[in-house]
Amino acid sequence: MAELSIAIAGDLHDQWDRSDQQLLARIAPDALLLVGDLSDGRARIPRLLAELDLPMACILGNHDTGRDPSGSRLQRQIGLLGERHCAWRLRELHPPGLAVVGARPGSAGGGFHLSQAVRSVYGPLTMEDSAGRIEAACLAADPALPLVLLAHCGPSGLGSGPDDPCGRDWKVPACDWGDQDLAVAIARARRQRPLPLVVFGHMHHRLRRGGGERRSLHRDSAGTFYLNAACVPRHGHDPHGRALRHFGWAVFRGTELERLSHRWYDPDGPLLYEQTLWMVPAPVLPC
């Protein structure tokens, strides 16, 4: 079975430029996923992404509304991204052979809330409407393809501590700040088909209160992995002064997930650091 490598760009917050475009050409993942918060409603990054000759899927986040309740800034970015933006629908990438389902766009976490900008673009959907759309898209995916659910904020149910993947860390007491509609859709879809991976951002890895880092990986009792890719800022430098670019990284073999990690690249292409979060255990050989 062929190996499929997926680069996942966490919340960009304007940190995306020609060097990122060139880096992707050098490292050549099979597909690119973006979890939103590209900027504050500006069109520069969607224009750059539209230039990439790479299979791609994107979901826009709460910052991408640009605090414009009319939805015009959000709609402009959706127009620039075209089919790459997959909110509430299935996007099958051929090549490389990957099914991506987008969750609710513009999420700020905290259960279920549609911002006025999202309402202006998509209409007044209820939590049940949203969960139903996500579930239906998952069930429409070709079962022969690996399936990834792409969200801006992750689902509720991953823990209520400040360092949990969707834990609220900026107020006391901490609480679960995940999306309820996404949790409902996942539970329903898994009754009929496997769901190996959910990727999201929004909840930054670096905690705001007390320092420390958020747990970026969770595996539930049904075997679904949840990867928080929001390494912010994703442009940085190591202790030696070398420039770094962050991507989450997922590897499938066939429809089975094989490896999850965080990677930090030199902009010229070399992989400088990799934090392996999970990988298929090596087989135990007989003595």
C-alpha positions as CSV (number, residue, x, y, z in Angstrom):
1,M,0.0,0.0,0.0
2,A,1.2,3.5,-0.9
3,E,2.2,5.9,1.9
4,L,0.4,9.2,2.0
5,S,2.0,12.2,3.8
6,I,-0.1,15.2,4.8
7,A,1.2,18.6,5.9
8,I,-1.0,20.5,8.3
9,A,-0.6,24.2,8.8
10,G,-1.9,25.5,12.1
11,D,-3.3,29.0,12.7
12,L,-1.2,31.3,10.5
13,H,-2.1,34.7,11.9
14,D,-0.4,36.3,8.9
15,Q,2.7,34.2,9.1
16,W,2.6,32.8,5.5
17,D,4.7,34.1,2.6
18,R,6.6,33.1,-0.5
19,S,9.1,31.2,1.7
20,D,6.3,28.9,2.9
21,Q,5.2,28.3,-0.7
22,Q,8.8,27.4,-1.7
23,L,9.3,25.2,1.3
24,L,6.2,23.1,0.4
25,A,7.6,22.7,-3.1
26,R,10.8,21.4,-1.6
27,I,9.4,19.0,1.0
28,A,6.5,17.9,-1.4
29,P,3.8,16.5,0.9
30,D,1.0,14.7,-0.9
31,A,-1.6,17.1,0.5
32,L,-1.9,20.3,2.6
33,L,-4.6,21.0,5.2
34,L,-5.1,24.4,6.8
35,V,-7.1,24.8,10.0
36,G,-7.9,28.5,9.6
37,D,-7.2,31.9,11.2
38,L,-5.2,32.8,8.1
39,S,-5.3,36.5,9.0
40,D,-7.9,39.0,10.1
41,G,-10.0,39.0,7.0
42,R,-7.4,40.1,4.6
43,A,-7.1,38.5,1.1
44,R,-3.3,38.2,0.8
45,I,-2.9,34.7,2.2
46,P,-5.9,33.2,0.3
47,R,-4.4,34.6,-2.9
48,L,-1.1,32.9,-2.2
49,L,-2.8,29.6,-1.3
50,A,-4.7,29.7,-4.6
51,E,-1.4,29.8,-6.4
52,L,-0.2,26.5,-4.9
53,D,-0.1,23.5,-7.2
54,L,-0.8,21.1,-4.4
55,P,-3.9,19.2,-3.3
56,M,-5.3,21.2,-0.5
57,A,-8.3,21.7,1.8
58,C,-8.9,24.6,4.1
59,I,-11.4,25.7,6.8
60,L,-11.6,29.4,7.8
61,G,-11.5,30.4,11.5
62,N,-13.0,33.0,13.7
63,H,-10.3,35.6,13.0
64,D,-11.0,35.2,9.2
65,T,-14.3,37.1,9.6
66,G,-12.2,40.3,10.1
67,R,-14.8,41.5,12.6
68,D,-17.1,42.2,9.7
69,P,-20.6,41.2,10.6
70,S,-21.8,41.6,7.0
71,G,-19.7,38.6,6.0
72,S,-18.2,40.3,3.0
73,R,-14.6,39.8,4.1
74,L,-15.4,36.1,4.9
75,Q,-17.1,35.7,1.5
76,R,-14.2,37.3,-0.4
77,Q,-11.7,34.8,1.1
78,I,-14.1,31.9,0.3
79,G,-14.3,33.1,-3.2
80,L,-10.5,33.3,-3.5
81,L,-10.0,29.8,-2.1
82,G,-12.8,28.3,-4.2
83,E,-13.2,24.5,-3.9
84,R,-10.3,24.4,-1.4
85,H,-12.6,25.8,1.3
86,C,-14.6,22.8,2.4
87,A,-16.9,24.1,5.3
88,W,-19.7,21.6,6.0
89,R,-18.9,19.4,3.0
90,L,-16.8,16.7,1.6
91,R,-13.7,17.4,-0.5
92,E,-12.1,14.4,-2.1
93,L,-8.5,15.0,-3.4
94,H,-7.5,13.0,-6.5
95,P,-4.5,12.8,-6.4
96,P,-3.4,11.7,-3.9
97,G,-6.6,9.8,-2.8
98,L,-7.8,11.5,0.4
99,A,-11.2,12.4,1.7
100,V,-11.5,15.6,3.8
101,V,-14.6,16.7,5.5
102,G,-14.8,20.3,6.7
103,A,-16.6,21.2,9.9
104,R,-18.3,24.5,10.9
105,P,-16.3,27.6,9.7
106,G,-15.6,30.6,11.9
107,S,-15.8,28.7,15.2
108,A,-14.5,30.4,18.3
109,G,-15.1,27.3,20.5
110,G,-17.2,27.2,23.6
111,G,-20.0,24.8,22.5
112,F,-22.0,26.2,19.6
113,H,-22.2,29.8,18.3
114,L,-22.6,31.2,14.8
115,S,-21.0,34.6,14.4
116,Q,-23.0,37.2,12.5
117,A,-20.5,37.0,9.7
118,V,-21.1,33.2,9.3
119,R,-24.8,33.7,9.5
120,S,-24.6,36.3,6.8
121,V,-22.8,33.9,4.4
122,Y,-24.4,30.6,5.3
123,G,-27.7,31.4,7.0
124,P,-29.1,30.8,10.5
125,L,-28.1,27.2,11.1
126,T,-28.9,25.4,14.4
127,M,-26.5,23.1,16.2
128,E,-28.4,20.1,14.8
129,D,-28.2,21.5,11.3
130,S,-24.4,21.8,11.6
131,A,-23.9,18.4,13.1
132,G,-26.1,16.8,10.4
133,R,-24.1,18.5,7.6
134,I,-20.8,17.2,9.0
135,E,-22.2,13.7,9.6
136,A,-23.7,13.5,6.1
137,A,-20.4,14.6,4.5
138,C,-18.5,12.0,6.4
139,L,-20.9,9.2,5.3
140,A,-20.6,10.4,1.7
141,A,-16.8,9.8,1.6
142,D,-15.5,6.9,-0.4
143,P,-14.7,4.2,2.2
144,A,-11.7,3.2,0.1
145,L,-10.0,6.6,1.0
146,P,-8.5,7.7,4.2
147,L,-10.8,10.2,5.9
148,V,-9.7,13.3,7.8
149,L,-12.1,15.7,9.5
150,L,-10.9,19.3,9.3
151,A,-12.1,21.8,11.8
152,H,-11.0,25.2,13.2
153,C,-11.8,24.3,16.8
154,G,-11.8,20.7,18.0
155,P,-14.8,18.9,19.5
156,S,-16.0,19.0,23.1
157,G,-15.2,15.9,25.1
158,L,-11.4,16.0,25.0
159,G,-11.0,17.2,28.6
160,S,-11.7,20.3,30.7
161,G,-8.2,21.0,32.0
162,P,-6.4,24.2,30.8
163,D,-3.8,22.0,29.0
164,D,-6.2,19.7,27.3
165,P,-6.5,19.9,23.5
166,C,-9.5,22.2,23.7
167,G,-9.3,23.3,27.3
168,R,-10.0,27.0,28.1
169,D,-6.7,28.3,29.6
170,W,-7.3,32.0,29.7
171,K,-10.0,32.2,32.4
172,V,-10.4,30.6,35.8
173,P,-11.9,28.0,36.2
174,A,-10.7,26.1,33.1
175,C,-13.3,24.3,31.1
176,D,-13.9,22.3,28.0
177,W,-14.1,24.8,25.1
178,G,-14.6,22.4,22.2
179,D,-17.4,22.5,19.6
180,Q,-20.5,20.5,20.6
181,D,-21.8,20.1,17.0
182,L,-18.5,18.5,16.0
183,A,-18.6,16.1,18.9
184,V,-22.2,15.0,18.0
185,A,-21.3,14.6,14.3
186,I,-18.2,12.5,15.1
187,A,-20.2,10.2,17.4
188,R,-22.9,9.6,14.8
189,A,-20.7,9.1,11.8
190,R,-18.5,6.6,13.6
191,R,-21.5,4.3,14.0
192,Q,-21.4,3.7,10.3
193,R,-17.7,4.2,9.3
194,P,-14.3,4.5,10.9
195,L,-12.9,8.1,11.5
196,P,-9.2,7.8,12.0
197,L,-8.2,11.5,12.3
198,V,-9.6,14.9,13.3
199,V,-7.3,17.9,12.9
200,F,-7.9,21.4,14.2
201,G,-6.3,24.5,15.7
202,H,-7.7,27.6,17.5
203,M,-6.4,26.6,20.9
204,H,-2.7,27.7,20.8
205,H,-0.1,25.2,22.1
206,R,1.5,27.8,24.4
207,L,-0.8,28.3,27.4
208,R,-1.7,31.9,28.4
209,R,-1.9,31.3,32.1
210,G,0.9,29.8,34.1
211,G,3.1,29.0,31.1
212,G,3.6,25.5,29.7
213,E,2.3,23.7,26.7
214,R,-1.0,22.3,25.7
215,R,-1.4,18.6,25.0
216,S,-1.7,18.5,21.2
217,L,-2.7,14.9,20.7
218,H,-5.6,12.8,22.1
219,R,-6.9,9.4,21.2
220,D,-10.3,8.4,22.3
221,S,-11.7,5.0,23.3
222,A,-13.0,4.4,19.8
223,G,-9.5,4.9,18.3
224,T,-10.0,8.3,16.7
225,F,-6.9,10.6,16.9
226,Y,-7.3,14.4,17.5
227,L,-4.4,16.6,16.5
228,N,-4.2,20.2,17.5
229,A,-1.9,21.9,15.0
230,A,-2.0,25.4,16.4
231,C,1.7,26.0,17.0
232,V,1.6,29.8,17.2
233,P,3.7,31.6,16.1
234,R,4.5,29.0,13.4
235,H,7.5,31.1,12.2
236,G,10.3,31.1,14.7
237,H,14.0,30.5,15.5
238,D,15.8,27.8,17.3
239,P,18.5,28.4,20.0
240,H,21.1,28.6,17.3
241,G,19.3,31.3,15.4
242,R,18.1,29.1,12.6
243,A,14.7,30.0,11.1
244,L,12.0,27.5,11.6
245,R,8.6,26.7,9.9
246,H,6.1,24.5,11.7
247,F,3.8,21.9,10.2
248,G,1.8,19.1,11.8
249,W,2.4,15.9,9.9
250,A,0.2,12.8,9.3
251,V,1.1,9.7,7.5
252,F,-1.4,7.1,6.2
253,R,-0.7,3.7,4.7
254,G,-3.9,2.8,2.8
255,T,-6.8,3.9,5.0
256,E,-4.8,3.3,8.2
257,L,-3.1,6.1,10.1
258,E,0.6,5.2,10.6
259,R,2.3,8.3,12.2
260,L,1.6,11.7,13.7
261,S,4.2,14.4,14.5
262,H,5.1,18.0,14.7
263,R,7.8,19.1,12.3
264,W,10.0,22.2,12.2
265,Y,11.7,22.9,8.9
266,D,14.5,25.2,7.7
267,P,12.8,27.4,5.1
268,D,15.3,26.0,2.5
269,G,13.9,22.5,3.1
270,P,15.9,20.5,5.7
271,L,13.9,18.9,8.5
272,L,15.5,20.3,11.7
273,Y,13.3,18.9,14.4
274,E,10.5,16.3,14.7
275,Q,8.4,15.5,17.7
276,T,6.8,12.1,17.2
277,L,3.4,12.1,18.8
278,W,2.3,8.6,17.8
279,M,3.3,5.8,15.4
280,V,2.2,2.3,14.7
281,P,4.0,0.0,17.1
282,A,6.7,-2.1,15.5
283,P,5.7,-5.8,15.2
284,V,7.0,-8.1,17.9
285,L,9.2,-10.7,16.2
286,P,9.2,-14.2,17.5
287,C,12.3,-15.3,19.4
